[in-house]
Amino acid sequence: MTELRGYIEAVNHPSSILFATDGKPHSLRAEEWAIEMVRSFNIPLTVLHVKDAYLKQFYNEIYAQGRKEYLEHVDKELMEAEEAIRSDIVQRLSHLGLSYSFRVRYGDPLDEIIAEISGGDYDLLVLGGKRLSGMRAFRSWNLPARLSARLGTVSIMIVREEDS
Amino acid sequence: MSLIRSMVADDWQKYIPGLLLCMLFAFVVMNIHHVLAKYQKADEASFEIPRVEEKIAELSAAGSDPAEIAALQARLEKYRKDLAKMGGKVGDRWEWATLLYQDLQFKYVAMLLIGGIIIRNTIGVAKIFLPGIGIARPLIKPGIIILGVHYIWSDVAKVGGAGLLLTAVFIFGTALSVMYLCKKFNVPDGLGGIMGAGTGVCGVSAIIATSPVVKAKPRDMAYAIGTILLFGTLMLFVMPYLGQMLDVSQSQFGAWAALAILNTAQLIAAAEWYGEDARNTAVLINAARIMLIPFIVMYTVWFYDLKESVAHEHHGLWNTIKSKFPVFILGFFILVLLNSLNLPFLGGPKEAHTPFWAMNAVYKWFFALGFAGIGLSISIDDMKKAGGVAFLVGSGAAATKMVLGLIAVILIGTELLMVTGGH
C-alpha cells in the first residue's frame, strides 16, 4: 500500500473517488483500498450502492400469485441489504473521521454506475472484482469488465478478491 | 368512468412500444408460418396425389368398399386444393418447406422463441420496449381461457383426474425430496423453500408465491430463478426433438411437458410446438397443476414451521391460500362447462361461424403475442444468474423429473391422456 501511495503521489493523484459496493466479500476488500487512498490524499469519497432491480422483472410471470407481496418482499430485502452496507461503511468512515457521502441508485448496476459517473466529478472508480476462470468466467456477468469497456475518461481500479 | 380509470395503470403509456413491437413480430412470424404451411401442404400434395390416384384405381378395379374409395377421393380432392392454392402441378416439389415445417418443426412457436432470443441477445432490445415485452407474456392467459372450448367435463375428469394425480405425486414428491435434502445439507430455509416449490410446481410463479412466506434472500432468489429459466429453456428446445426421437405420442408429450418443464409459458410453448393434441393435454394438466400452488405454499409453511409468522403477517392461513389461488383459471373452467352443455348457439371450435369457432380462431394470436414476449425477454444474462446450491438442486430435480415423467407417461399410455373435446 505504501508503494502504491508513493507511486500515485509521484504522478497525479485522484481528487475524487467513487466507490461502488454491493457489500459482498470482493467489495469489502475494495473498500479497504478506497479508504486507504482517501486517507492518504485527503480527498472526498462517494460510496455508491445500486439496488439491482433484476428480481422485480419476474413479478409478471404468467401464473404468479401474490405479486404485491412479492414486490414488497423484494423491496424489503433490498432495503435491508442497503441498510447493512450503509451502516457498516458509515461506521468505519466516521470512526476514521473521513469525509464521505453515501448515494443509492436503483436499477441496472452497469447503467447506474455509468450514470453516477456522468453526473458527478469523479476521476477514479474503485470496485471489487471476483477472481474468474473457466466456467465461472463464462457464466459471470463481469461488471468490472463491462464498465471498463464503457467508461471513457474515468480510471477504474478493480480490486480482486483474496484467495479463500 | 372512475371504474374504468381504476382498471388502467397510471403509466400505461410505457407499455405501448413493447406491445407494438411484440404485435409486429407476431404478425410477421404468423404470416411466415402460414406461407410455410401452405408450401409444405402443396409439397405433400404433389407427392401424394399420384399415389392416391393409383390406390383409388386399384380399389375400384378390385370392387372394394365404396366408403373406402369415397374417403380416398375426399383426400385426393383436399390434396388438389392444397396444390392449386400454390398454383402448382403434380411433380412440382417444395422440399425445403417440408424440411423446415415438418422435419425441423420450424413453426410459429419456434420462430417466435428462437427469433426472439436471437434478437434479444445479439442486437438487443432498447429499454423503451422492455415494459411492454414484460406485459406481453401474460397475454397467454386469455389464450388459455379460450382453450376451454376444446374440453368437456369427461376430459377434465379423465385427463385432468389422471393429470391431477400425476402432478400431485410429482409436485409433492419433488417438493418433499428437495426440502428434505436441503434441510439435511443445511441449505438455508429460504433457499430450500423456494427451490422445493419452484422445482415442484411451476417455477418462477411458485418462487414468487413462496419467497415472501419463507423470507428468501435476493441472492438465493436470483440463483433459483436463473436456474429454473436455464433448465426451462433447455427443455423447451430439447424435449420436442427428444419426444419425436422416442416416438412419444402427442398426448403423452403434453403430459410429459406438464410434468417436466417448470415454467408454464415454456411448457405451453413446447406442447404447442409439438402439436395440437399435445397442447390440449398440457393445458389441462397444467390447469390441475397450478391449482396446487396454494397448497404447496401451505406445505412449505408447515415444513418450515412458519405457521405463526404467516398467521401474523398474512392475516391467517385461509387468506394466504386465497391470495395464492390462480383466479383466472376459473374462466377456463367456465368455458369447459359451457362447451360440455353443448349449447347449439355457441357451436364448437370446428363448427364454422359460431362463437366458439371465432374464439378458437383468435387464441393463437394471444399465444403468438405471449411467445413473442417470452422470446424477446429470454436473456442469457438472466440465466447466467443460475448458480450456487440452487443450480445443483435445480439440475438434479429437473433431470430426475424429466426421466421419471417420461417413464410415467409411457406406462400410462396415450388413451388416458387424450382430450376428446366432445364435438
Contacts between the chains, C-beta under 8 A, distances in Angstrom:
chain1	res1	chain2	res2	distance
A	52	B	218	7.8
A	54	B	222	6.2
A	54	B	382	7.6
A	54	B	385	7.2
A	55	B	218	5.9
A	55	B	221	5.6
A	55	B	222	6.2
A	55	B	225	7.2
A	57	B	130	8.0
A	57	B	134	6.3
A	57	B	377	8.0
A	58	B	204	5.3
A	58	B	207	7.9
A	58	B	208	6.6
A	58	B	225	5.9
A	59	B	208	6.5
A	60	B	134	5.2
A	60	B	135	6.4
A	60	B	137	6.5
A	60	B	138	5.9
A	61	B	137	7.6
A	61	B	138	8.0
A	61	B	203	7.9
A	61	B	204	4.6
A	61	B	205	4.8
A	61	B	208	5.9
A	61	B	264	7.8
A	61	B	265	7.9
A	62	B	137	6.3
A	62	B	138	5.4
A	62	B	140	5.8
A	62	B	141	6.3
A	62	B	205	6.6
A	62	B	264	5.0
A	62	B	265	5.2
A	62	B	370	7.9
A	63	B	202	5.6
A	63	B	205	4.0
A	63	B	264	5.3
A	63	B	290	4.9
A	63	B	293	7.0
A	63	B	326	5.4
A	64	B	204	7.2
A	64	B	205	4.8
A	64	B	208	4.3
A	64	B	209	7.1
A	65	B	205	6.9
A	65	B	208	7.1
A	65	B	209	4.6
A	65	B	293	5.8
A	65	B	294	7.5
A	65	B	323	6.8
A	65	B	324	4.3
A	65	B	325	6.9
A	65	B	326	6.0
A	66	B	208	6.7
A	66	B	209	5.2
A	66	B	212	6.7
A	66	B	323	5.3
A	66	B	324	5.8
A	67	B	208	6.9
A	69	B	212	4.6
A	69	B	314	7.9
A	69	B	323	7.1
A	70	B	208	4.5
A	70	B	209	7.6
A	70	B	211	6.3
A	70	B	212	5.8
A	72	B	212	7.1
A	73	B	211	5.9
A	73	B	212	3.7
A	73	B	215	7.4
A	73	B	216	7.9
A	74	B	218	6.7
A	74	B	221	7.7
A	77	B	217	6.4
A	77	B	218	5.0
A	78	B	218	6.4
A	81	B	218	6.8
A	139	B	384	4.9
A	139	B	386	7.6
A	139	B	387	6.9
A	140	B	384	7.0
A	141	B	381	5.9
A	141	B	384	5.9
A	141	B	385	7.9
